[in-house]
Amino acid sequence: MTGFSGGKFFTLVLLLSAIGGGVFWQFSSEAPNGREAEVRYKTYRVTRGDFRIEVKANGLVKPIHRIEIKSKASGEIVRLPVEEGRFVKQGDLIARLDQKDEQSAVALAEADLVIAKAEQQQAELMFNRRNVLFEKNIISEEEREQTSLQLAVAKGKVIRARTALDRAKDRLSDSVVRAPIDGVILQKYVEKGQIISSGVSNVSGGTPIVDLAAMRTVYIEAGIDEIDIGKVAVGQSAIVVAEAYPELRFSGKVIRIAPEAKVEQNVTLFDVIIEVANTDHKLKSGMNTHIQITTLEKKNVLLAPVIALQALETDASDRNTRTVLFKEGEQFIPRTVTVGLSDFKQAEVLSGLKEADTLGVVMTSRLKKDNERLEKRIKRSRSFGGAKKK
């Protein structure tokens, strides 16, 4: 036995009633007295301007030169005149260690050098005297050679003493840490009074004092989707907007594109580096930014909204030929136009239109769309009426 169940039949009746009522209301309201309702258009103007295709992404501010500064010497910090965020110039004092031991070492090395020089002078006098006596055949050649050896030893002591003094002075200099470049203190790791280890002689690599970065020019590191990366090239211009300064626009250019992708949350991205001038130091390391890379730009071209361009019904594969509803007087008539570059909003008009022409787009009533959706629901409900054969 076949047929609708009671509940399904009632549902279908309601849907049919809704469609009937909606269609009746539509035609009675849009076409009173049996006349066809007037078609309504939304109008758009053909304009002249610059056409751009942009790739958008989010990025992070990165310093170009970030240096972790350590001391070559070990000891207690007695001066640390820097704080995070402070700008320093090359040669400015970063930290000074306790120099008592190094100063004592320099003093001892200087004393050793004085003694060594005196011994060398005495050995030279002795050698000259023995050389005169040898020429007069008063002493043997063996005795003269002995004084020559003593002079060589004295000269060696002077060289060793001078080398020891240079090393002591270097250690004294190493206890003073200065900025190697102009930059901003990004992070400070130690405080005054703390004992630190040498970054040269210590196996662990020594104690970091501060991180210093040059920030007059910064990098913006952005991940570009693999769909768009083919449009991006080194040298293209970019606009950077930091979330901290939404009203400001920073200009930059693409300087590097990663050769290998990375995957984040199942999305394949390529790192793109954009160089941006930061002379006023507003951009700070780690700031979030939004970037727009101009991948293509044409100036002073005719532009029409994409919504007003329709593909040819006879050849949908022809991407450059479109039809529009062109306003002529009080009527809208079809016209064929040729377009070039386009995005989701605008298209370049190559022929068929001129600046200030008016185009129309037929406005579809909301009720009609609702009825179409309702009809689709009715068609899907047909599967409810078939009887199941046993």
C-alpha positions in Angstrom: 0.0 0.0 0.0 1.4 3.4 -1.0 0.7 7.0 0.1 1.8 9.8 2.3 1.8 9.4 6.1 -0.4 11.9 7.9 2.5 14.0 9.3 4.3 14.2 5.9 1.2 15.1 4.1 0.4 17.9 6.5 4.0 19.3 6.1 3.7 19.3 2.3 0.3 21.1 2.4 1.9 23.8 4.6 4.8 24.2 2.2 2.5 24.4 -0.8 0.3 26.9 0.9 3.4 29.1 1.7 4.6 29.0 -1.9 1.1 29.8 -3.2 0.6 32.6 -0.8 4.1 34.0 -1.5 3.8 33.9 -5.3 0.3 35.4 -5.1 1.6 38.2 -2.8 4.6 38.8 -5.1 2.5 39.1 -8.3 -0.2 41.1 -6.6 2.2 43.5 -5.1 4.7 43.8 -8.0 2.1 43.7 -10.8 -1.2 45.4 -9.7 -4.1 45.4 -12.1 -2.5 42.5 -14.0 0.3 44.6 -15.4 3.9 43.4 -15.4 6.0 45.0 -12.6 8.7 47.5 -13.6 12.2 46.1 -13.5 14.4 47.9 -11.0 18.2 48.5 -11.5 21.1 49.3 -9.3 23.4 51.6 -11.2 27.2 51.9 -11.2 29.6 54.3 -12.9 32.6 53.6 -15.1 35.5 55.4 -13.5 39.1 56.1 -14.3 41.8 55.3 -11.8 44.7 53.0 -10.8 44.2 49.2 -10.9 46.0 47.2 -8.3 46.2 43.5 -7.4 47.3 43.0 -3.8 48.3 40.1 -1.6 47.3 40.5 2.0 48.7 38.8 5.1 49.6 39.2 8.7 53.2 39.7 9.9 55.6 40.4 12.8 58.2 43.1 13.3 61.7 41.6 13.5 65.0 43.5 14.1 67.5 43.3 11.3 70.6 43.1 13.5 70.0 41.5 17.0 73.1 41.0 19.1 73.4 39.1 22.3 76.1 40.9 24.2 78.4 39.1 26.7 81.6 40.0 28.6 84.9 38.4 27.7 85.9 38.7 31.4 84.3 37.2 34.5 83.5 39.1 37.7 81.0 41.3 39.5 79.1 44.0 37.7 79.7 47.4 39.4 78.1 49.6 36.7 75.1 48.8 34.5 73.7 52.2 33.1 71.3 50.7 30.6 67.6 49.8 30.7 65.3 48.0 28.2 64.1 50.3 25.5 67.0 52.7 25.8 68.7 53.8 22.6 72.5 53.6 22.7 75.2 54.6 20.3 78.3 52.6 19.3 80.9 52.8 22.0 78.4 53.7 24.8 79.0 51.9 28.2 76.8 48.8 28.6 78.5 47.3 31.8 81.6 47.6 33.8 83.0 44.7 36.0 85.1 45.0 39.1 88.6 45.8 37.8 90.7 45.3 41.0 92.3 42.1 39.9 92.8 43.2 36.3 94.4 46.5 37.5 96.8 44.7 39.8 97.7 42.3 36.9 98.5 45.3 34.7 100.7 46.9 37.4 102.6 43.6 38.0 103.1 43.2 34.2 104.4 46.7 33.9 106.9 46.1 36.7 108.1 42.8 35.1 108.6 44.7 31.8 110.8 47.3 33.5 113.0 44.6 35.1 113.3 42.8 31.9 114.4 45.9 30.0 117.0 46.6 32.7 118.4 43.1 32.5 118.5 43.5 28.7 120.4 46.7 29.0 122.9 45.1 31.4 123.4 42.1 29.1 124.1 44.5 26.2 126.8 46.3 28.1 128.4 43.0 29.2 128.3 41.7 25.6 130.0 44.9 24.3 132.8 44.7 26.9 133.5 41.0 26.2 133.5 41.7 22.5 136.3 44.3 23.0 138.3 42.0 25.1 137.9 39.2 22.6 139.2 41.4 19.8 142.3 42.1 21.9 142.7 38.3 22.5 142.2 38.7 26.2 139.3 36.3 26.4 138.4 33.3 24.5 135.7 32.9 21.9 133.8 30.6 24.2 133.6 33.4 26.9 132.3 35.9 24.3 129.6 33.4 23.1 128.4 33.0 26.7 127.7 36.7 27.0 125.9 36.6 23.6 123.6 33.9 25.0 122.9 36.0 28.1 121.9 38.9 25.9 119.5 36.7 23.9 117.9 35.5 27.1 117.5 39.0 28.3 115.8 40.1 25.0 113.5 37.1 25.3 112.4 38.2 28.8 111.5 41.6 27.5 109.3 40.1 24.8 107.6 37.8 27.3 107.1 40.7 29.7 105.6 42.9 27.0 103.3 40.2 25.9 102.1 39.6 29.5 101.4 43.3 29.8 99.4 43.4 26.6 97.3 40.5 27.9 96.7 42.1 31.2 95.6 45.3 29.5 93.2 43.3 27.3 91.7 41.6 30.3 91.3 45.0 31.9 89.6 46.3 28.7 87.4 43.2 28.6 85.9 44.1 32.0 84.3 47.1 30.3 81.5 46.2 27.9 80.5 48.7 25.2 77.9 48.8 22.5 79.2 47.5 19.2 76.5 49.2 17.1 73.9 51.9 17.4 70.7 50.3 18.6 68.0 49.7 21.2 68.2 47.6 24.3 65.6 44.9 23.7 66.2 42.8 26.8 68.4 43.0 29.9 69.4 39.8 31.6 71.5 40.9 34.6 71.6 43.5 37.4 74.2 45.5 39.2 76.1 43.4 41.7 75.6 40.1 39.9 78.6 38.0 39.2 78.8 36.9 35.6 81.0 34.3 33.7 83.2 34.9 30.7 81.7 34.4 27.3 85.1 33.2 26.0 86.6 30.9 28.6 83.4 29.5 30.0 82.2 26.1 28.6 78.5 27.2 28.9 79.1 30.2 26.7 79.1 32.8 29.4 76.4 35.0 30.9 74.4 37.2 28.5 74.1 40.8 29.6 71.7 42.5 27.1 70.2 42.0 23.7 70.9 44.9 21.4 69.2 45.5 18.0 69.5 48.1 15.3 65.9 49.3 14.7 66.2 52.2 12.2 65.3 49.6 9.6 63.2 46.6 10.5 62.0 43.4 8.8 58.4 42.4 8.6 58.1 38.6 8.5 54.8 37.4 7.0 53.5 34.0 6.0 52.0 34.1 2.4 49.6 31.3 1.4 50.9 29.0 -1.4 47.9 30.1 -3.5 49.3 33.7 -3.6 53.1 33.1 -3.4 53.4 32.8 -7.2 52.3 36.5 -7.5 54.9 37.8 -5.1 58.4 38.8 -6.2 61.5 40.4 -4.7 61.3 44.2 -5.2 57.6 44.6 -5.0 56.3 47.4 -2.9 54.3 46.8 0.3 52.2 48.8 2.8 52.5 47.8 6.5 50.0 48.8 9.1 50.8 48.0 12.8 48.0 47.2 15.1 49.4 49.7 17.6 49.2 52.5 15.0 46.2 51.8 12.7 46.2 55.3 11.4 49.8 55.1 10.1 51.1 53.5 6.9 54.7 52.3 6.6 56.2 51.8 3.2 58.4 48.8 2.5 59.6 46.4 -0.2 59.9 42.6 -0.5 63.6 41.6 -0.1 63.5 37.9 0.4 61.1 34.9 -0.2 61.7 31.6 1.6 62.6 28.7 -0.7 60.8 26.2 1.5 57.3 26.2 2.8 56.1 25.7 6.4 52.8 24.2 7.4 50.7 25.9 10.2 47.3 24.4 11.1 47.2 22.4 7.8 47.9 25.6 5.8 51.0 25.8 3.6 52.8 29.2 4.0 56.0 30.7 2.6 57.9 33.3 4.7 58.3 36.6 3.0 60.6 39.3 4.4 59.7 43.0 3.9 62.2 45.7 4.7 60.7 48.8 6.3 62.3 52.1 7.3 61.7 52.9 11.0 63.5 56.2 11.5 61.1 57.3 14.3 61.4 53.9 16.1 57.6 53.5 16.3 57.8 49.9 15.1 59.0 47.7 17.9 60.2 44.1 17.9 57.3 41.6 18.0 54.6 44.0 17.0 51.7 42.5 15.0 51.1 44.0 11.5 49.0 43.7 8.5 50.7 43.9 5.1 49.5 44.6 1.5 51.9 43.6 -1.2 51.2 45.2 -4.6 51.8 42.4 -7.1 50.5 44.3 -10.1 49.6 48.0 -10.8 48.3 49.9 -13.8 47.7 53.6 -13.6 45.0 55.7 -15.2 42.8 52.9 -16.7 39.0 52.6 -17.1 37.4 50.6 -14.3 34.1 48.9 -14.1 32.6 46.9 -11.2 32.8 43.2 -11.7 29.2 42.8 -10.5 28.0 44.6 -13.7 29.9 42.3 -16.0 28.3 39.1 -17.3 29.9 36.3 -19.2 28.7 35.5 -22.7 26.0 32.8 -22.7 27.3 31.5 -26.1 30.9 31.2 -24.9 31.5 31.1 -21.1 35.1 30.3 -21.6 35.8 33.7 -23.2 37.2 35.5 -20.2 37.9 38.8 -21.9 34.5 39.5 -23.5 31.6 40.5 -21.3 28.1 41.9 -21.6 26.8 44.8 -19.6 23.5 46.7 -19.3 24.4 50.1 -20.6 22.1 53.0 -19.7 21.0 54.9 -22.8 18.6 57.6 -22.0 16.1 56.1 -19.6 16.6 52.5 -20.8 19.2 49.8 -20.2 20.4 48.0 -23.3 22.9 45.1 -23.6 26.4 46.0 -24.8 29.4 43.8 -25.4 32.7 45.1 -23.9 36.3 43.8 -23.7 38.0 43.6 -20.3 41.5 43.0 -19.1 42.8 42.5 -15.6 40.3 42.0 -12.9 39.9 41.2 -9.2 36.9 40.5 -7.1 35.7 44.1 -7.2 36.9 45.9 -10.4 37.9 45.1 -13.9 40.0 47.0 -16.4 37.9 48.0 -19.4 39.7 47.8 -22.7 36.9 48.7 -25.1 33.2 49.3 -25.3 32.8 51.9 -22.6 34.1 55.3 -21.6 34.5 57.2 -18.4 31.3 58.2 -16.6 29.1 55.7 -18.5 26.3 54.2 -16.3 25.8 50.5 -16.0 22.8 48.7 -14.5 22.3 45.5 -12.5 18.9 44.0 -12.2 17.7 44.0 -8.6 16.2 40.6 -7.5 13.4 40.7 -4.9 14.1 39.1 -1.6 10.7 37.4 -1.8 11.6 35.7 -5.1 14.7 34.3 -3.6 12.8 33.0 -0.5 10.3 31.3 -2.8 13.1 29.7 -4.8 14.6 28.3 -1.6 11.1 27.0 -0.6 10.7 25.2 -3.9 14.0 23.5 -3.5 12.8 22.2 -0.1 9.6 20.9 -1.7 11.6 19.0 -4.3 13.8 17.4 -1.6 10.6 16.4 0.3 9.4 14.2 -2.6 11.4 11.3 -1.2 9.1 11.2 1.7 6.0 10.1 -0.3 7.3 6.9 -1.9 5.9 3.7 -0.4 8.4 1.1 0.8 7.9 -2.3 -1.0 8.0 -5.3 1.1 
